[in-house]
Amino acid sequence: MTNAISLFDFPGGIHPPENKTQSTQLPLGSLPIPTQLFIPLSQHIGAPAKAVVKVGDRVLAGQLVGAADGTFSANVHASSSGIVSAIGAHPLPHPSGVSGECILIDTDGKHEFIAFESCSNVYQQDRLALLEKIRAAGVAGLGGAGFPTSVKLNVKSTQKIDTLIINGAECEPYITADDMLMQARAEDIILGSQLLAYILHDPQRVVIAVEDNKPKAITALQTALAQVDINRSIEIISIPTKYPSGGAKQLTQLITGREIPHVHHSADVGVCCVNVGTAAAAWRAVALGEPLISRITTVVGESLSVQRNVDVLIGTPIDYLLQHNGFDSAKASRVIMGGSMMGFTLKDLRAPVIKTTNCILAPSAKELPPPPPAQACIRCGICAEACPASLLPQQLFWYAQAQDTDRLEAHNLFDCIECGACSYVCPSKIPLVQYYRAAKGSIRKQLADKEKADRARQRFEFRQARIDKEEAEKEAKRIARKKAADEAKQKLAKQKANAAQTNAAEENLAVTNIVVAAVVKASNIDIGFDEQKSKLERMLAAAKNSLESARAPLVPKNPEFPITEEQLIRQQSRIKQAELKLADAEKKLAEFLGNQTARDTKPIVEELVPPSIARAQAKINQSPEEKLRANLEMLQSRLQKAQEKAEQAKAEGSPTANALQLGVAKMQEKIADVQAELDELLKSPPKQPTLEEQNAVADAMERAKARTIALANMSDDEKRADHIKTLEARLQKAKARLARAEAENDPNVAAFRKAVVNVEEKLRDL
């Protein structure tokens, strides 16, 4: 079963000392529950999880504490029961010694679990439902990459998987975690392999590949395969011990003979490669509902009194793990996470065990001495012979030193798996992998910066295009409005010129109507003595109350903050205003009482109407030129006042300054229109009214006088009824004029409509 399969080979590779027997002499061990667990939210490739618990919450083992944030992320669970005491930065097991967000759990020692949801009919479930169970359990690649397993198994529709490889090679020196897993839990691996094959739509081959230096693991797998009831064929293959045969690309080529192209993955050649620990964790997640809260970790090195494999809880501090294996810090040269080839030195031993922690190596200085100083490259080419990816390490080293990113990418730098084979064989002891790793980081940063700049540029260009479009639309609307305004002005000027020449009599009659309206308004003035007196007395009382309120002593709202000088100045200003209002109210009341006797003996009509009629008569007798000149003088006077207000508002920085300036501009436009009308009139003098037109005006004036006298003799109720009747007649005429303007598309439709609304409001008030 293990030798009947023909194998292929991959280029390069080395045979460093294995150092695996030290940690396999003892059976799988365990640790006491630590008093504190540090659960990092980032233990995988992709976005960190988001905390779903808060400080003070009690959690149980297996409870979700961090939810996956997006597709390329993974859930994080509590490894034991206890209280969440903090959520914040804590050292992580990373080459840079960086800190990251962790959930600190003070354990209670009870190790109480949540209720797990088991599944007895696994192969009757939908494949997507099984993937969701694996995702919910937070299963990620346990071989060291930490890629979310649910994402790896959810292959594209264009990728047909015909070979599933369960990777048990574990080629890295010192590491025996997978070896111990295969010996202790072979049944979980067999069942997990069958589960993954089912999810991948039953590939033709399912292969469990194990290096031939693990005979106990191979025997355990073969025994489990014979005892477990499965419904498909699974091959257990023993592969030659050669580093780095455990790499996904190398193992794929070794088993299938297929070489994975540049920037492609194994799924692109019909192969899915999964670590044995990942397969076992996926099976326990689906069948038992058990999340990933612990893993087997190799604890090895001459600075330890006990070297073995330990089933350790995720989040256990590494110094706690070392302490329980007899760590002698004085003897250790350094502490490494991973093996001697691809591992990295831990800068802070408070960092916790995470899902990808397969080994903690604590060597002595004799066992793993510090690397000697690097010497100059002698161009021997041994590194190229050892490279399993068929790269040119010597060239990559030169380009990395020169920071020539273009040539690095052209020489496929990112195909380097950082196995360290080139550094291991280099006679000059050049740390080649460190150069490649730094160059990759630099290129990734450049690409990220470029992508960020491209997104910013696209946002800017989109915004600029939107602004340009809006400005073009606004400009088109401005042009259309200006054109409409010019046409309206021309039409209005033409109408005014025609009216000035042919409708002088109609204008005089309109003025007469104004006189009549003034008479009606005058006749409707409420001359009740008591009501007017009461109104003035109320105004006087209100002014007195305002003065008393303004003079009231100021009381601070908060005793700690006394009255300020600014508050006293504002109070004096309010007192001064209140005194002025009081004096004005007293003056108005005195004038009213002093003039009342004279007003009682003089009819209101004689007091108000004759001046109104006289002014109207004077206006009627004016020529069109005199009317325009008078209108021009009035507008110029108003313009001067408006300009003064606008300048004052601008000097004070008032928010109304722009509005006042706009009013000045409109007033100037009106003056220009009146001046143009006057110039047009002077060119062609208007026709003088005929005798019949003059007689009509005189008759209208007489009727106005007679109506004034009649209104003076009416009671208040009669005046109100007469006023309502007059307004109803005006409303009828206004509506008729509005309808005619709308039918003719008159530019003054808005003014006619407003006139109708004004008359309707007056009627409602009555």
Secondary structure, DSSP 8 states (H G I E B T S, - for coil): --SSS-----S--B------STTSSS--EE----SEEEEES--SSSS--EE---TT-EE-BT-EEEE--SSS---EE-SS-EEEEEEEEEE-SSTT--EEEEEEEEE-S---B------S-GGGS-HHHHHHHHHHTT-B-TTTT--BHHHHHS--TT----EEEEEE---STT--HHHHHHHH-HHHHHHHHHHHHHHTT--SEEEEEEETT-HHHHHHHHHHHHHS--SS--EEEEE---BTTTSHHHHHHHHH-----TT--GGGGTEEEEEHHHHHHHHHHHHT-----EEEEEEE-TTBS--EEEEEETT-BHHHHHHTTTB-TTTBS--EES-TTT-EE-S-TT-B--TT--EEE--BTTTS-------------HHHHH-TT---HHHHHHHHHHT-HHHHHHTTGGG-----HHHHH-TT---HHHHHHHHHHHHHHHHHHHHHHHHHHHHHHHHHHHHHHHHHHHHHHHHHHHHHHHHHHHHHHHHHHHHHHH-HHHHHHHHHHHHHHHHHHHHT----HHHHHHHHHHHHHHHHHHHHHHHS----SSTTS---HHHHHHHHHHHHHHHHHHHHHHHHHHHHHHHHHHHHHS-HHHHHHHHHHHHHHHHHHS-HHHHHHHHHHHHHHHHHHHHHHHHHHHHHT-TTHHHHHHHHHHHHHHHHHHHHHHHHHHHS------HHHHHHHHHHHHHHHHHHHHHHTS-HHHHHHHHHHHHHHHHHHHHHHHHHHHHTT-TTHHHHHHHHHHHHHHHHH-
